[in-house]
Amino acid sequence: MKLYDYSGAPNPRRVKIFAAEKGIDLELVHCDLTKREHKAPDFLRKNPSGKIPVLELDDGRCIPESVAICRYLEVIEPEPNLFGRDAFEQGHIEARNRQMEFEFWREISISWINGPIVAAMGLIEPIPEAKAQSDERTHQYFDRLDKEFADQEFVAGERFTIADITLLTGVDFAASLVGLKPAEGLDNLARWYKQVSSRPSCQSTNSAPGARS
């Protein structure tokens, strides 16, 4: 199986961590976003949305979207389980993962789009006010996470799941490319980060500085 990837991009990294946890080897295919290879006709036939990651199966069929790819990998390699073993756990992990995406990643994305790196690309006109607001909301979310981790070891309970992968990749992306790190003194969040980021799957896929020094 081939995974269309770009080093440092958080969504492909989610899949790489997930696959590493499963012991699944993926052939990484570099898709140069700076050269807009993800918008080329050949790539758009694999994913009409023109985004990475894309998983290409041995028969040529393609699956886009990181969580969709992870669900496919979970079916072909059920253990270790990362999406939930029973009805409640599946629902709970799904809910927590969506919260990480829609509440945390959303704010990071707004700050990224309106930040200096994207501005230098000349693709859009940044809105400083939008970045200031999303920066503030990101720090508020860090505070919320710190409170949550006072009572639980991982994002969705007492074991490592897809929700932890989503949060970790978001934290690392925010720290390395958006300039948003958790404030000092958020000890529960720091404990979780140290524990999760030390996993071999997370270390082997990390091409950027961590969220905490």
Secondary structure as GFF3:
##gff-version 3
##sequence-region A 1 213
A	DSSP	beta_strand	2	5	.	.	.	ID=ss1
A	DSSP	alpha_helix	10	22	.	.	.	ID=ss2
A	DSSP	beta_strand	27	30	.	.	.	ID=ss3
A	DSSP	three_ten_helix	33	35	.	.	.	ID=ss4
A	DSSP	three_ten_helix	37	39	.	.	.	ID=ss5
A	DSSP	alpha_helix	41	46	.	.	.	ID=ss6
A	DSSP	beta_strand	54	56	.	.	.	ID=ss7
A	DSSP	beta_strand	62	64	.	.	.	ID=ss8
A	DSSP	alpha_helix	66	76	.	.	.	ID=ss9
A	DSSP	alpha_helix	87	99	.	.	.	ID=ss10
A	DSSP	pi_helix	100	105	.	.	.	ID=ss11
A	DSSP	alpha_helix	106	113	.	.	.	ID=ss12
A	DSSP	alpha_helix	116	121	.	.	.	ID=ss13
A	DSSP	alpha_helix	128	148	.	.	.	ID=ss14
A	DSSP	alpha_helix	162	173	.	.	.	ID=ss15
A	DSSP	pi_helix	174	178	.	.	.	ID=ss16
A	DSSP	alpha_helix	187	197	.	.	.	ID=ss17
A	DSSP	alpha_helix	200	204	.	.	.	ID=ss18
###
